[in-house]
Amino acid sequence: MTEQVVLEADDGHDIHALMFAPDQPLRGAIQVFHGLGEHAARYARFAAAANSRGLALCVHDHRGHGGHAEMQGYLADTNGWERLVSDGLVVYDALSKRFAEVPVVLLGHSMGSFVAQRFAMYHGDRLDALILSASTWPSRIEMFAGKLAAHFECWRVGPQRESKLLDRQGFSRFNKRFEPGRTGLDWLSRDEAEVDKYVADPLCGGPYTAGLWRDLTGGLLAMHSDTELMRVPSDLPILITGGEHDPVGGADGMGHLALHYAQTGHSRLKVKVYPEGRHEMLNEINCDEVMRDWLDWIELNPQTKKPRSKSGA
């Protein structure tokens, strides 16, 4: 069963979510934070696989994304990055209220993986497991340079305007490994049909405003330190996973991320790298294997639902 849900954020923003509930007895729930330049409906296939295992799935459109966005590629006038986290808490509260007494696993993909980590820093006691897809440990030097450039572009063109300079800075190197490329987005997947779907989807691929890049780079800088990572519960099961050739992180980036988690005392850590895989493993040529692996991991890890702290704690 698929249900469209509209929830209200703390600043009045409408959060549009899709709730996928299984027809069989419920064993757990998955909350998904999608990536930059995509939307919730792209997770329907994974939701069907989860439902077949007795797992509910809920995914919402981030601000500035999806068919109901007030402005594509723009988060908020102030505190855009933190509002992504607080929106996620509103959805979490609705999900855990509806599917009470079962484990809740948070899955974040790409940009969503960073939002998910920030969520776990603030609200990790609510989670039973965390999956980080297509993630990395970003370079602070690059993020600092990006933040400076984003602030300059917000001054030059305005925060609600698209900046081709920032887009080039963010994406220019991603397709180089796969040139001569067919679409310029070959880095997403080896499955050409899936890449073509992304290209044809008017809700995918931007535009991205200068304000979004400002929020993103500032958010990454604020959270990527071992001190902040120690706020994530050390006993939380964490799966870091993605494609070997993903230009966002790949094998090296995921390895660095896992190293920082290990160094900060996180004892229930697993890394799963898919050889030859690219950025969107749920849309790769071996997506069935990927979905099976992730769902197997979910079933093997959170066995009991943690006591939940009250909303806002």
Backbone as CSV, one residue per row, in Angstrom:
resi,resn,N_x,N_y,N_z,CA_x,CA_y,CA_z,C_x,C_y,C_z
1,MET,0.842,-1.194,0.000,0.000,0.000,0.000,0.884,1.253,0.000
2,THR,0.602,2.172,-0.917,1.349,3.419,-1.003,0.436,4.582,-0.647
3,GLU,0.920,5.450,0.217,0.118,6.585,0.675,0.942,7.861,0.583
4,GLN,0.332,8.913,0.067,0.968,10.218,0.053,0.596,10.954,1.336
5,VAL,1.612,11.484,1.994,1.410,12.128,3.289,1.996,13.538,3.230
6,VAL,1.291,14.495,3.808,1.792,15.861,3.918,1.910,16.198,5.404
7,LEU,3.103,16.589,5.812,3.377,16.934,7.197,3.835,18.387,7.266
8,GLU,3.679,19.008,8.424,4.054,20.417,8.574,5.354,20.535,9.350
9,ALA,6.325,21.233,8.756,7.589,21.493,9.429,7.406,22.581,10.472
10,ASP,8.431,22.773,11.306,8.301,23.743,12.400,8.216,25.177,11.916
11,ASP,8.568,25.436,10.639,8.440,26.792,10.096,7.274,26.924,9.132
12,GLY,6.394,25.905,9.123,5.216,25.964,8.271,5.385,25.338,6.904
13,HIS,6.592,24.910,6.566,6.848,24.263,5.278,6.104,22.932,5.181
14,ASP,5.492,22.660,4.032,4.819,21.388,3.798,5.829,20.340,3.354
15,ILE,5.901,19.239,4.091,6.794,18.128,3.771,5.968,17.043,3.093
16,HIS,6.288,16.735,1.850,5.552,15.732,1.091,6.312,14.413,1.144
17,ALA,5.628,13.383,1.622,6.261,12.082,1.821,5.436,10.979,1.174
18,LEU,6.128,9.886,0.840,5.476,8.670,0.381,5.674,7.604,1.451
19,MET,4.588,6.965,1.842,4.619,5.910,2.848,4.245,4.597,2.165
20,PHE,5.145,3.641,2.209,4.927,2.334,1.607,4.802,1.314,2.736
21,ALA,3.622,0.731,2.900,3.383,-0.219,3.984,3.175,-1.621,3.412
22,PRO,3.753,-2.639,4.043,3.596,-4.007,3.541,2.227,-4.575,3.858
23,ASP,1.809,-5.554,3.060,0.550,-6.234,3.310,0.706,-7.330,4.358
24,GLN,1.937,-7.746,4.597,2.197,-8.812,5.562,2.540,-8.211,6.932
25,PRO,2.677,-9.051,7.961,3.011,-8.531,9.293,4.275,-7.686,9.284
26,LEU,4.240,-6.584,9.998,5.322,-5.602,9.998,6.488,-6.069,10.866
27,ARG,7.700,-5.993,10.309,8.906,-6.395,11.028,9.825,-5.219,11.337
28,GLY,9.656,-4.109,10.629,10.517,-2.954,10.829,10.148,-1.856,9.867
29,ALA,10.847,-0.720,9.964,10.572,0.432,9.107,11.882,1.075,8.676
30,ILE,11.894,1.570,7.451,13.057,2.251,6.888,12.652,3.679,6.550
31,GLN,13.429,4.639,7.008,13.248,6.031,6.601,14.384,6.391,5.654
32,VAL,14.052,7.035,4.543,15.036,7.350,3.509,15.196,8.854,3.368
33,PHE,16.453,9.307,3.337,16.804,10.676,2.939,17.435,10.590,1.554
34,HIS,16.756,11.112,0.548,17.253,10.988,-0.821,18.396,11.955,-1.095
35,GLY,18.981,11.842,-2.285,20.141,12.634,-2.650,19.795,13.955,-3.310
36,LEU,20.828,14.715,-3.603,20.692,16.004,-4.281,20.175,15.800,-5.697
37,GLY,19.210,16.628,-6.084,18.732,16.598,-7.463,17.896,15.383,-7.809
38,GLU,17.236,14.769,-6.837,16.304,13.678,-7.131,15.062,13.845,-6.249
39,HIS,14.275,12.773,-6.102,13.023,12.925,-5.360,12.546,11.584,-4.845
40,ALA,11.508,11.621,-4.013,11.061,10.450,-3.259,10.558,9.319,-4.143
41,ALA,9.876,9.636,-5.235,9.255,8.592,-6.049,10.280,7.643,-6.666
42,ARG,11.535,8.038,-6.712,12.569,7.179,-7.295,12.887,5.976,-6.408
43,TYR,12.335,5.920,-5.209,12.623,4.824,-4.288,11.504,3.783,-4.238
44,ALA,10.580,3.831,-5.208,9.444,2.907,-5.206,9.907,1.460,-5.371
45,ARG,10.898,1.213,-6.209,11.366,-0.161,-6.415,11.978,-0.734,-5.134
46,PHE,12.790,0.072,-4.452,13.377,-0.387,-3.199,12.288,-0.585,-2.152
47,ALA,11.287,0.285,-2.165,10.175,0.144,-1.225,9.444,-1.173,-1.442
48,ALA,9.245,-1.554,-2.706,8.568,-2.819,-2.987,9.378,-3.997,-2.459
49,ALA,10.704,-3.932,-2.628,11.558,-4.999,-2.112,11.499,-5.045,-0.591
50,ALA,11.507,-3.876,0.041,11.415,-3.819,1.502,10.073,-4.364,1.988
51,ASN,8.995,-3.958,1.326,7.669,-4.430,1.710,7.558,-5.950,1.616
52,SER,8.231,-6.543,0.624,8.172,-7.993,0.459,8.842,-8.723,1.618
53,ARG,9.649,-7.989,2.390,10.322,-8.563,3.559,9.648,-8.122,4.864
54,GLY,8.483,-7.501,4.749,7.768,-7.068,5.940,8.268,-5.761,6.525
55,LEU,8.947,-4.939,5.698,9.491,-3.665,6.157,8.748,-2.515,5.496
56,ALA,8.233,-1.605,6.300,7.642,-0.381,5.761,8.758,0.561,5.329
57,LEU,8.447,1.473,4.424,9.440,2.457,3.985,8.768,3.801,3.812
58,CYS,9.432,4.838,4.295,8.939,6.209,4.142,10.059,7.082,3.601
59,VAL,9.770,7.830,2.545,10.749,8.743,1.962,10.043,10.053,1.633
60,HIS,10.653,11.169,1.994,10.037,12.465,1.718,10.924,13.271,0.768
61,ASP,10.312,14.221,0.100,11.067,15.152,-0.743,11.718,16.206,0.134
62,HIS,13.037,16.345,0.005,13.712,17.445,0.691,13.188,18.782,0.174
63,ARG,13.376,19.794,0.961,13.072,21.154,0.490,13.806,21.413,-0.834
64,GLY,13.116,22.088,-1.736,13.731,22.403,-3.019,13.778,21.241,-3.982
65,HIS,13.098,20.139,-3.657,13.101,18.948,-4.490,11.671,18.441,-4.667
66,GLY,11.457,17.711,-5.753,10.158,17.088,-5.978,9.142,18.017,-6.617
67,GLY,7.984,17.454,-6.925,6.964,18.190,-7.671,6.259,19.278,-6.899
68,HIS,6.398,19.311,-5.582,5.723,20.332,-4.775,6.685,21.407,-4.271
69,ALA,7.909,21.411,-4.757,8.900,22.378,-4.271,8.461,23.801,-4.574
70,GLU,8.590,24.663,-3.590,8.275,26.068,-3.807,9.278,26.697,-4.766
71,MET,10.527,26.275,-4.678,11.565,26.720,-5.601,12.578,25.596,-5.752
72,GLN,12.711,25.083,-6.965,13.631,23.977,-7.193,15.066,24.388,-6.852
73,GLY,15.731,23.525,-6.088,17.143,23.748,-5.797,17.413,24.817,-4.767
74,TYR,16.417,25.171,-3.959,16.597,26.187,-2.918,16.029,25.652,-1.619
75,LEU,16.797,25.720,-0.533,16.374,25.113,0.718,15.575,26.075,1.587
76,ALA,16.176,27.189,1.960,15.493,28.137,2.851,16.303,29.426,2.912
77,ASP,15.667,30.480,3.366,16.365,31.762,3.493,17.442,31.700,4.578
78,THR,17.177,30.952,5.648,18.143,30.822,6.734,18.193,29.367,7.203
79,ASN,19.370,28.929,7.628,19.549,27.603,8.238,19.017,26.470,7.368
80,GLY,19.263,26.560,6.072,18.726,25.559,5.153,19.170,24.144,5.472
81,TRP,20.448,23.972,5.790,20.963,22.639,6.066,20.319,22.038,7.309
82,GLU,20.252,22.816,8.381,19.654,22.308,9.613,18.161,22.055,9.459
83,ARG,17.513,22.780,8.551,16.093,22.539,8.319,15.865,21.180,7.643
84,LEU,16.833,20.722,6.834,16.723,19.378,6.276,16.690,18.345,7.396
85,VAL,17.502,18.564,8.417,17.547,17.646,9.551,16.243,17.711,10.351
86,SER,15.771,18.914,10.627,14.540,19.046,11.416,13.334,18.520,10.648
87,ASP,13.316,18.677,9.313,12.243,18.071,8.513,12.268,16.550,8.672
88,GLY,13.481,15.994,8.650,13.608,14.552,8.815,13.066,14.065,10.139
89,LEU,13.213,14.886,11.182,12.686,14.513,12.497,11.158,14.518,12.487
90,VAL,10.558,15.467,11.793,9.091,15.492,11.690,8.594,14.208,11.026
91,VAL,9.277,13.803,9.950,8.884,12.571,9.252,9.141,11.364,10.140
92,TYR,10.272,11.360,10.832,10.582,10.247,11.747,9.494,10.099,12.808
93,ASP,9.084,11.200,13.394,8.069,11.134,14.436,6.772,10.542,13.906
94,ALA,6.395,10.930,12.679,5.168,10.391,12.084,5.325,8.906,11.778
95,LEU,6.496,8.525,11.281,6.753,7.128,10.948,6.755,6.251,12.184
96,SER,7.474,6.677,13.217,7.577,5.856,14.425,6.257,5.804,15.192
97,LYS,5.436,6.837,15.063,4.108,6.814,15.691,3.194,5.835,14.970
98,ARG,3.277,5.840,13.658,2.413,4.955,12.873,2.835,3.495,12.991
99,PHE,4.148,3.256,12.984,4.659,1.892,13.059,5.401,1.714,14.380
100,ALA,4.663,1.825,15.441,5.265,1.751,16.774,5.750,0.339,17.069
101,GLU,6.748,0.274,17.953,7.262,-0.989,18.486,7.985,-1.851,17.464
102,VAL,8.464,-1.258,16.373,9.339,-1.993,15.457,10.615,-1.179,15.260
103,PRO,11.726,-1.829,14.895,12.973,-1.084,14.658,12.830,-0.085,13.513
104,VAL,13.519,1.037,13.639,13.550,2.058,12.595,14.993,2.230,12.116
105,VAL,15.186,2.043,10.830,16.503,2.174,10.200,16.488,3.413,9.322
106,LEU,17.526,4.232,9.402,17.644,5.424,8.567,18.636,5.155,7.450
107,LEU,18.199,5.382,6.211,19.033,5.233,5.023,19.197,6.587,4.367
108,GLY,20.435,7.043,4.206,20.705,8.290,3.517,21.566,8.033,2.296
109,HIS,21.165,8.604,1.160,21.923,8.436,-0.080,22.577,9.751,-0.492
110,SER,23.881,9.728,-0.750,24.625,10.865,-1.272,24.434,12.080,-0.350
111,MET,23.881,13.192,-0.829,23.631,14.316,0.065,22.809,13.868,1.263
112,GLY,21.859,12.971,1.023,21.046,12.455,2.107,21.843,11.694,3.145
113,SER,22.996,11.133,2.739,23.833,10.428,3.714,24.444,11.399,4.713
114,PHE,24.737,12.606,4.259,25.282,13.618,5.168,24.191,14.168,6.096
115,VAL,22.998,14.363,5.537,21.874,14.783,6.379,21.575,13.703,7.415
116,ALA,21.659,12.436,6.990,21.395,11.322,7.907,22.418,11.279,9.035
117,GLN,23.669,11.573,8.719,24.689,11.584,9.768,24.456,12.725,10.750
118,ARG,24.053,13.879,10.235,23.743,14.988,11.136,22.544,14.625,12.013
119,PHE,21.563,13.959,11.416,20.406,13.504,12.182,20.860,12.558,13.297
120,ALA,21.773,11.638,12.974,22.248,10.675,13.974,23.064,11.354,15.063
121,MET,23.714,12.481,14.733,24.441,13.231,15.760,23.484,13.854,16.765
122,TYR,22.320,14.287,16.284,21.335,14.931,17.148,20.357,13.928,17.772
123,HIS,19.984,12.918,16.999,18.864,12.057,17.393,19.209,10.568,17.258
124,GLY,20.464,10.234,17.393,20.873,8.848,17.194,20.243,7.870,18.150
125,ASP,19.819,8.354,19.309,19.182,7.464,20.283,17.841,6.951,19.782
126,ARG,17.287,7.578,18.763,16.008,7.148,18.210,16.170,6.033,17.185
127,LEU,17.378,5.846,16.664,17.595,4.944,15.543,18.052,3.568,16.000
128,ASP,17.707,2.566,15.191,18.172,1.206,15.438,19.304,0.816,14.496
129,ALA,19.471,1.520,13.395,20.581,1.274,12.472,20.653,2.432,11.487
130,LEU,21.810,2.551,10.838,22.068,3.654,9.907,22.775,3.105,8.679
131,ILE,22.238,3.406,7.486,22.876,3.017,6.224,23.278,4.284,5.485
132,LEU,24.552,4.348,5.109,25.096,5.495,4.378,25.486,5.037,2.982
133,SER,24.716,5.461,1.997,24.924,5.086,0.600,25.600,6.217,-0.154
134,ALA,26.642,5.869,-0.932,27.327,6.846,-1.784,27.839,8.030,-0.974
135,SER,28.459,7.733,0.144,28.945,8.775,1.034,30.466,8.852,0.984
136,THR,31.028,9.750,1.769,32.474,9.937,1.790,32.831,10.781,3.014
137,TRP,34.133,10.957,3.217,34.641,11.923,4.196,35.230,13.077,3.391
138,PRO,34.485,14.193,3.233,34.913,15.247,2.319,36.144,15.993,2.817
139,SER,36.875,16.541,1.866,38.044,17.359,2.181,37.607,18.697,2.772
140,ARG,38.115,19.012,3.950,37.754,20.284,4.576,38.274,21.456,3.752
141,ILE,39.416,21.297,3.115,39.956,22.371,2.281,39.011,22.646,1.110
142,GLU,38.559,21.577,0.449,37.641,21.751,-0.672,36.312,22.351,-0.216
143,MET,35.822,21.885,0.940,34.556,22.411,1.432,34.676,23.880,1.834
144,PHE,35.807,24.244,2.418,36.014,25.642,2.797,36.081,26.525,1.552
145,ALA,36.810,26.050,0.529,36.880,26.810,-0.727,35.497,26.911,-1.369
146,GLY,34.746,25.812,-1.310,33.397,25.830,-1.868,32.476,26.773,-1.132
147,LYS,32.619,26.821,0.182,31.788,27.719,0.977,32.098,29.178,0.639
148,LEU,33.376,29.504,0.502,33.737,30.868,0.132,33.162,31.235,-1.229
149,ALA,33.291,30.310,-2.194,32.763,30.563,-3.530,31.245,30.725,-3.495
150,ALA,30.570,29.895,-2.684,29.111,29.971,-2.604,28.653,31.296,-1.993
151,HIS,29.349,31.754,-0.970,28.999,33.050,-0.373,29.236,34.186,-1.372
152,PHE,30.309,34.075,-2.149,30.562,35.098,-3.179,29.443,35.100,-4.216
153,GLU,29.032,33.907,-4.654,27.982,33.826,-5.663,26.628,34.272,-5.113
154,CYS,26.378,34.019,-3.830,25.142,34.537,-3.221,25.134,36.059,-3.259
155,TRP,26.299,36.654,-3.075,26.408,38.120,-3.169,26.300,38.578,-4.617
156,ARG,26.914,37.832,-5.543,26.976,38.270,-6.939,25.656,38.089,-7.672
157,VAL,25.038,36.905,-7.560,23.820,36.633,-8.325,22.581,36.541,-7.444
158,GLY,22.781,36.411,-6.133,21.662,36.250,-5.207,21.487,34.793,-4.825
159,PRO,21.063,34.500,-3.611,20.964,33.119,-3.141,19.919,32.283,-3.863
160,GLN,18.929,32.928,-4.504,17.876,32.177,-5.174,18.122,32.007,-6.665
161,ARG,19.300,32.385,-7.110,19.644,32.252,-8.524,20.627,31.119,-8.719
162,GLU,20.539,30.497,-9.878,21.458,29.415,-10.220,22.843,29.984,-10.509
163,SER,23.870,29.258,-10.093,25.242,29.663,-10.355,25.941,28.571,-11.155
164,LYS,26.248,28.851,-12.418,26.936,27.855,-13.232,28.352,27.625,-12.725
165,LEU,28.953,28.643,-12.113,30.275,28.483,-11.519,30.241,27.423,-10.422
166,LEU,29.257,27.489,-9.541,29.156,26.531,-8.444,28.766,25.148,-8.952
167,ASP,27.919,25.088,-9.978,27.562,23.796,-10.564,28.796,23.115,-11.146
168,ARG,29.616,23.889,-11.861,30.845,23.319,-12.422,31.769,22.856,-11.307
169,GLN,31.885,23.660,-10.265,32.737,23.306,-9.135,32.242,22.023,-8.464
170,GLY,30.924,21.847,-8.418,30.361,20.689,-7.742,30.382,19.413,-8.553
171,PHE,30.230,19.527,-9.893,30.018,18.324,-10.700,31.016,18.099,-11.829
172,SER,31.865,19.059,-12.133,32.652,18.992,-13.365,33.524,17.747,-13.470
173,ARG,34.038,17.270,-12.345,34.969,16.149,-12.412,34.281,14.784,-12.397
174,PHE,32.985,14.752,-12.138,32.315,13.475,-11.878,32.335,12.521,-13.073
175,ASN,32.192,13.047,-14.287,32.074,12.160,-15.446,33.405,11.870,-16.131
176,LYS,34.503,12.467,-15.638,35.788,12.336,-16.319,36.236,10.887,-16.443
177,ARG,35.999,10.098,-15.402,36.428,8.697,-15.407,35.741,7.897,-16.496
178,PHE,34.577,8.364,-16.954,33.748,7.581,-17.859,33.704,8.175,-19.273
179,GLU,34.591,9.097,-19.552,34.643,9.695,-20.885,35.387,8.775,-21.856
180,PRO,35.029,8.790,-23.175,33.990,9.658,-23.741,32.611,9.206,-23.305
181,GLY,31.894,10.121,-22.663,30.613,9.786,-22.084,29.488,9.836,-23.090
182,ARG,28.396,9.182,-22.751,27.216,9.162,-23.610,26.267,10.299,-23.289
183,THR,26.179,10.691,-21.995,25.190,11.686,-21.592,25.749,12.816,-20.741
184,GLY,26.937,12.655,-20.196,27.431,13.592,-19.195,27.034,13.196,-17.792
185,LEU,26.138,12.198,-17.672,25.711,11.694,-16.370,25.960,10.186,-16.247
186,ASP,26.910,9.700,-17.026,27.222,8.269,-17.003,27.766,7.833,-15.646
187,TRP,28.220,8.782,-14.844,28.739,8.466,-13.514,27.658,7.965,-12.560
188,LEU,26.380,8.155,-12.929,25.299,7.726,-12.054,25.171,6.205,-11.999
189,SER,25.287,5.536,-13.160,25.025,4.112,-13.216,25.569,3.524,-14.505
190,ARG,25.886,2.228,-14.478,26.245,1.512,-15.697,25.006,1.133,-16.502
191,ASP,23.830,1.236,-15.913,22.585,0.913,-16.588,22.139,2.125,-17.409
192,GLU,22.286,2.051,-18.720,21.993,3.197,-19.577,20.522,3.590,-19.509
193,ALA,19.643,2.617,-19.350,18.212,2.931,-19.267,17.914,3.761,-18.028
194,GLU,18.592,3.459,-16.912,18.369,4.231,-15.689,18.927,5.648,-15.824
195,VAL,20.072,5.791,-16.465,20.627,7.123,-16.702,19.672,7.930,-17.579
196,ASP,19.124,7.297,-18.610,18.193,7.994,-19.494,16.927,8.416,-18.753
197,LYS,16.458,7.586,-17.814,15.298,7.965,-16.996,15.598,9.226,-16.187
198,TYR,16.795,9.272,-15.619,17.184,10.436,-14.831,17.227,11.681,-15.716
199,VAL,17.830,11.562,-16.891,17.945,12.695,-17.811,16.559,13.198,-18.224
200,ALA,15.630,12.267,-18.437,14.291,12.636,-18.913,13.376,13.131,-17.806
201,ASP,13.745,12.910,-16.573,12.890,13.278,-15.441,13.040,14.773,-15.139
202,PRO,11.994,15.572,-15.298,12.109,17.019,-15.050,12.383,17.367,-13.596
203,LEU,12.194,16.398,-12.690,12.431,16.644,-11.266,13.818,16.185,-10.827
204,CYS,14.645,15.780,-11.775,16.010,15.345,-11.457,17.037,16.289,-12.082
205,GLY,18.156,16.421,-11.416,19.291,17.114,-12.009,19.303,18.622,-11.878
206,GLY,18.605,19.176,-10.927,18.665,20.620,-10.731,17.451,21.326,-11.312
207,PRO,17.504,22.662,-11.331,18.644,23.554,-11.060,19.001,23.623,-9.577
208,TYR,20.230,24.098,-9.320,20.733,24.272,-7.961,21.089,25.739,-7.767
209,THR,20.580,26.319,-6.702,20.819,27.736,-6.461,22.116,27.962,-5.689
210,ALA,22.591,29.188,-5.736,23.780,29.545,-4.952,23.520,29.339,-3.465
211,GLY,22.277,29.597,-3.031,21.935,29.407,-1.628,22.030,27.956,-1.208
212,LEU,21.640,27.039,-2.100,21.767,25.619,-1.777,23.227,25.237,-1.592
213,TRP,24.096,25.675,-2.490,25.520,25.351,-2.369,26.109,25.965,-1.097
214,ARG,25.660,27.141,-0.742,26.110,27.758,0.513,25.706,26.902,1.708
215,ASP,24.454,26.452,1.708,23.966,25.632,2.819,24.677,24.289,2.869
216,LEU,24.882,23.681,1.708,25.503,22.363,1.653,26.951,22.398,2.129
217,THR,27.740,23.314,1.593,29.152,23.371,1.988,29.299,23.773,3.449
218,GLY,28.467,24.706,3.895,28.521,25.101,5.301,28.120,23.965,6.226
219,GLY,27.120,23.201,5.830,26.683,22.072,6.641,27.745,20.995,6.734
220,LEU,28.390,20.704,5.620,29.438,19.682,5.622,30.628,20.107,6.479
221,LEU,30.980,21.363,6.402,32.086,21.852,7.231,31.768,21.744,8.718
222,ALA,30.540,22.052,9.082,30.168,22.069,10.498,30.159,20.673,11.118
223,MET,29.894,19.642,10.321,29.681,18.316,10.889,30.852,17.361,10.725
224,HIS,31.785,17.666,9.825,32.842,16.696,9.551,34.079,16.953,10.403
225,SER,33.993,16.464,11.625,35.124,16.418,12.540,34.899,15.220,13.446
226,ASP,35.960,14.682,13.973,35.809,13.533,14.868,35.011,13.906,16.114
227,THR,35.136,15.150,16.551,34.363,15.595,17.711,32.870,15.477,17.445
228,GLU,32.432,15.918,16.277,31.018,15.810,15.935,30.607,14.362,15.731
229,LEU,31.490,13.572,15.141,31.172,12.173,14.881,30.952,11.393,16.176
230,MET,31.610,11.819,17.222,31.447,11.138,18.509,30.055,11.336,19.097
231,ARG,29.280,12.238,18.532,27.905,12.420,18.991,26.988,11.300,18.494
232,VAL,27.422,10.582,17.452,26.654,9.431,16.976,26.856,8.284,17.965
233,PRO,25.795,7.647,18.470,25.960,6.569,19.449,26.957,5.515,18.980
234,SER,27.877,5.157,19.845,28.963,4.250,19.452,28.480,2.838,19.176
235,ASP,27.303,2.467,19.711,26.795,1.115,19.498,25.767,1.037,18.376
236,LEU,25.577,2.125,17.635,24.621,2.128,16.533,25.177,1.314,15.361
237,PRO,24.464,0.301,14.870,24.933,-0.430,13.684,24.959,0.500,12.469
238,ILE,26.100,0.529,11.776,26.274,1.431,10.638,26.792,0.638,9.445
239,LEU,26.116,0.763,8.314,26.554,0.181,7.052,26.947,1.306,6.109
240,ILE,28.210,1.320,5.693,28.703,2.269,4.689,28.835,1.497,3.385
241,THR,28.134,1.938,2.352,28.052,1.134,1.152,27.958,2.001,-0.098
242,GLY,28.388,1.434,-1.226,28.322,2.162,-2.483,29.204,1.527,-3.532
243,GLY,29.293,2.210,-4.662,30.040,1.693,-5.793,31.518,2.031,-5.733
244,GLU,32.336,1.114,-6.200,33.789,1.295,-6.215,34.195,2.536,-6.994
245,HIS,33.503,2.805,-8.092,33.873,3.907,-8.986,32.960,5.120,-8.859
246,ASP,32.272,5.235,-7.752,31.436,6.412,-7.498,32.342,7.634,-7.327
247,PRO,32.190,8.667,-8.162,33.073,9.834,-8.034,32.823,10.681,-6.797
248,VAL,31.684,10.504,-6.139,31.436,11.242,-4.902,32.352,10.751,-3.791
249,GLY,32.551,9.473,-3.722,33.425,8.908,-2.691,34.178,7.705,-3.195
250,GLY,33.424,6.727,-3.663,34.032,5.505,-4.152,34.693,4.733,-3.030
251,ALA,35.498,3.771,-3.419,36.137,2.906,-2.427,37.001,3.703,-1.460
252,ASP,37.776,4.657,-1.971,38.659,5.445,-1.100,37.862,6.322,-0.139
253,GLY,36.850,7.024,-0.656,36.059,7.911,0.187,35.308,7.169,1.269
254,MET,34.748,6.016,0.916,34.042,5.214,1.923,35.019,4.670,2.957
255,GLY,36.230,4.331,2.487,37.245,3.851,3.419,37.642,4.903,4.432
256,HIS,37.801,6.141,3.959,38.153,7.233,4.881,37.026,7.499,5.873
257,LEU,35.793,7.445,5.389,34.652,7.653,6.276,34.610,6.563,7.349
258,ALA,34.795,5.320,6.932,34.786,4.210,7.881,35.918,4.335,8.895
259,LEU,37.081,4.807,8.447,38.212,4.979,9.352,37.872,5.975,10.459
260,HIS,37.219,7.081,10.101,36.848,8.075,11.114,35.821,7.515,12.089
261,TYR,34.887,6.715,11.598,33.934,6.089,12.513,34.640,5.114,13.451
262,ALA,35.569,4.330,12.912,36.297,3.383,13.758,37.134,4.102,14.803
263,GLN,37.774,5.200,14.395,38.626,5.952,15.314,37.831,6.630,16.426
264,THR,36.556,6.855,16.193,35.725,7.512,17.205,34.905,6.499,17.998
265,GLY,35.300,5.249,17.943,34.746,4.241,18.839,33.482,3.551,18.392
266,HIS,33.130,3.643,17.100,31.917,2.995,16.629,32.222,1.530,16.315
267,SER,31.649,0.660,17.115,32.057,-0.741,17.125,31.236,-1.642,16.221
268,ARG,30.086,-1.162,15.747,29.208,-2.009,14.917,29.169,-1.446,13.500
269,LEU,30.302,-1.554,12.836,30.533,-0.892,11.550,30.808,-1.934,10.469
270,LYS,30.142,-1.786,9.322,30.382,-2.655,8.169,30.513,-1.803,6.926
271,VAL,31.448,-2.178,6.050,31.636,-1.491,4.766,31.385,-2.500,3.653
272,LYS,30.547,-2.146,2.707,30.254,-2.994,1.558,30.436,-2.191,0.283
273,VAL,31.513,-2.523,-0.469,31.824,-1.833,-1.716,31.511,-2.761,-2.882
274,TYR,30.787,-2.246,-3.869,30.418,-3.048,-5.031,31.390,-2.780,-6.178
275,PRO,32.146,-3.799,-6.611,33.131,-3.625,-7.682,32.493,-3.071,-8.956
276,GLU,33.158,-2.086,-9.538,32.733,-1.444,-10.790,31.471,-0.592,-10.628
277,GLY,30.879,-0.574,-9.453,29.647,0.186,-9.264,29.885,1.684,-9.321
278,ARG,28.841,2.411,-9.673,28.926,3.870,-9.770,28.111,4.512,-8.643
279,HIS,27.437,5.601,-8.880,26.891,6.406,-7.791,25.576,5.876,-7.224
280,GLU,24.669,5.440,-8.077,23.337,5.044,-7.625,23.219,3.524,-7.640
281,MET,23.621,2.882,-6.555,23.610,1.423,-6.533,22.190,0.851,-6.575
282,LEU,21.197,1.598,-6.146,19.817,1.124,-6.258,19.304,1.191,-7.690
283,ASN,20.058,1.814,-8.580,19.699,1.889,-9.995,20.810,1.316,-10.872
284,GLU,21.625,0.457,-10.306,22.738,-0.150,-11.038,22.296,-1.453,-11.715
285,ILE,23.173,-2.005,-12.529,22.843,-3.247,-13.241,22.681,-4.420,-12.276
286,ASN,23.258,-4.304,-11.091,23.118,-5.348,-10.071,22.258,-4.879,-8.901
287,CYS,21.240,-4.071,-9.200,20.424,-3.483,-8.125,19.706,-4.548,-7.297
288,ASP,19.331,-5.669,-7.905,18.658,-6.721,-7.140,19.587,-7.265,-6.059
289,GLU,20.855,-7.465,-6.409,21.840,-7.919,-5.426,22.000,-6.895,-4.312
290,VAL,22.064,-5.621,-4.686,22.258,-4.546,-3.716,21.081,-4.487,-2.739
291,MET,19.866,-4.505,-3.277,18.693,-4.440,-2.409,18.654,-5.637,-1.462
292,ARG,18.978,-6.810,-1.988,18.987,-8.004,-1.139,20.028,-7.876,-0.031
293,ASP,21.221,-7.400,-0.381,22.280,-7.244,0.623,21.869,-6.267,1.728
294,TRP,21.320,-5.129,1.342,20.952,-4.110,2.325,19.827,-4.603,3.227
295,LEU,18.848,-5.273,2.647,17.733,-5.772,3.454,18.181,-6.920,4.355
296,ASP,19.100,-7.746,3.862,19.669,-8.792,4.724,20.377,-8.165,5.926
297,TRP,21.141,-7.113,5.671,21.873,-6.447,6.758,20.904,-5.852,7.775
298,ILE,19.833,-5.251,7.288,18.833,-4.683,8.196,18.253,-5.778,9.088
299,GLU,17.948,-6.909,8.511,17.338,-7.992,9.292,18.307,-8.571,10.315
300,LEU,19.599,-8.534,10.016,20.590,-9.123,10.915,20.989,-8.189,12.057
301,ASN,20.669,-6.903,11.950,21.184,-5.953,12.935,20.174,-5.513,13.972
302,PRO,19.304,-4.559,13.710,18.424,-4.121,14.805,17.410,-5.198,15.161
303,GLN,17.560,-5.813,16.307,16.672,-6.892,16.723,15.525,-6.394,17.594
304,THR,15.761,-5.338,18.354,14.721,-4.795,19.226,14.680,-3.281,19.070
305,LYS,13.510,-2.745,19.262,13.333,-1.305,19.131,13.891,-0.591,20.356
306,LYS,14.737,0.400,20.116,15.284,1.177,21.223,14.193,2.033,21.884
307,PRO,14.328,2.295,23.186,13.428,3.283,23.802,13.616,4.638,23.115
308,ARG,12.543,5.308,22.788,12.619,6.576,22.073,12.592,7.758,23.034
309,SER,13.458,8.731,22.762,13.347,9.985,23.513,12.201,10.789,22.927
310,LYS,11.684,11.727,23.688,10.546,12.511,23.226,10.989,13.467,22.136
311,SER,10.032,13.825,21.255,10.319,14.752,20.166,10.878,16.054,20.711
312,GLY,11.941,16.502,20.028,12.570,17.765,20.412,13.695,17.605,21.384
313,ALA,13.919,16.368,21.890,14.999,16.153,22.842,16.348,16.233,22.163
